[in-house]
């Protein structure tokens, strides 16, 4: 988003943490203790120190997010003093940084916008990081409602998440849908999977691919269960490319499965080749997560022209997104999940038909140019409108 706006002539400043996700360790070349400022593709970027726990439990995640709020305070204040932004945008996660962004908007007189990628509180409930009952749960929900209040614009990434956000806000609040886009050019420019097949000994094999973060929310265990049930199929391989807090447990769980191949996250420039390796993409989610976040990896899965098998109830937004280009399986049903993998693998006509719809859907719903042009237009309109400022307005990353 920041790069697109900068290329369109907007002066953009970003305050963010050092990159650490999904490995849960600060990337090489960045410091856990020092600030770093650079101009990246026309965007002024300040990377802030952040505490990154090796084992991200519920309490440690709170400290993790708080460490960013405190370290971001100085560069955010400097931005509003010297840049005088017209709009301040907060991206949630991190929910805790939204009040900082709202405050920056109030102090500078800028319009404010919060964009919700993930409902962190409900996701913490769904993954068991926080108990759904008790004082901690009530405090978390109350903080979420307070943190989201007082912005001039709200957005999220799917119709279901927009509706959920609207339920947390006053009836007058406007919630826009701003989807995660597919990088069609990157996916389609390099779709030759031969190097991966040769390097990973996959010639002649059909591949069920999962690529992304490996944590509790993903519910990756159902992939392991499916691989175990299809161990007899020498023509099928399950390839998992990822990193995250559950990767060690995944390696232990698949030790006796020769049909499972574990690899780290692959370079972004090889995304097209990796996605083309798949006969089918796997998108597991734990029960209850399907309408709390729409996985960003789905967009490029569809853009690759391959079908998707996801774990989601029929009434959820994720199931709606893949209707006609994949199969939605009830979460936790390993028998149905493995049967779906086998059915798709055994039917070239099904794979081709679902894959063709998948690619077309990526173009229709996740075009980067269309999505970002709409964002740019809304930002311009937001700056021009004489909106009433609410008494409790604040934000996180600055766009000026």
Secondary structure, 3 states (H helix, E strand, C coil): CHHHHHHCCCCEEEEEECCCCCCCCCCCCCCCCCCEEEEECCEEEEEECCCCCCCCCHHHHHHHHHHHHHHHHHHHHHHHHHCCCCEEEEEECCHHHHHHHHHHHHHHCCEEEEEECCCHHHHHHHHCCCCCCCHHHHHHHHHHHHHHCCCCEEEECCHHHHHHHHHCCCCCCCEEECCCCECHHHHHHCCCCHHHHHHCCCCCCEEEEEEEECCHHHCCHHHHHHHHHCCCCCCEEEEEEEECCCHHHHHHHCCCCCCEEEECCCCHHHHHHHHHCCCEEEECCCCCCCCCCCCCHHHHHHHCCCEEEEECCCCCHHHHHHECCEEEECCCCHHHHHHHHHHHHCCHHHHHHHHHHHHHHHHHHCEHHHHHHHHHHHHHHHHHCCCCCCCCCCCCEEEC
